[in-house]
Amino acid sequence: MIGGLLAALAGSAWMRTGLRYGVIALAILLFLLSLRRSGERAGRLTEQLETMEKTYDAQKRMLEAAARRPRSRDDLAERLRDGRF
C-alpha cells in the first residue's frame, strides 16, 4: 500500500518537477558552501604568505646589519673615532 502511494507520488508531474528543483537547489547550495570553504582557505594562505614575507624581511634586515658590523675591536675603535658608528 505504501509502495503504491510512493510510486503514484513519484509518477506525478508535480512531484517530478519538485524533485528536479530540489536537486538543483541542493546542487547550488553545495556549490556555494564549497566556494565559501575555498575562499576561507585562500584567506588563510594569504595571511600565511604575509607573515612569511614579514619574517623574511626581518631576517634580511638582520643579515644586512650583520654584514655592516665591525669585524674586530680595532675596526670598532676606528669607526668610533671617525664618527661613522
Secondary structure, 3 states (H helix, E strand, C coil): CHHHHHHHHHHCHHHHHHHHHHHHHHHHHHHHHHHHHHHHHHHHHHHHHHHHHHHHHHHHHHHHHHHHCCCCHHHHHHHHHHCCC
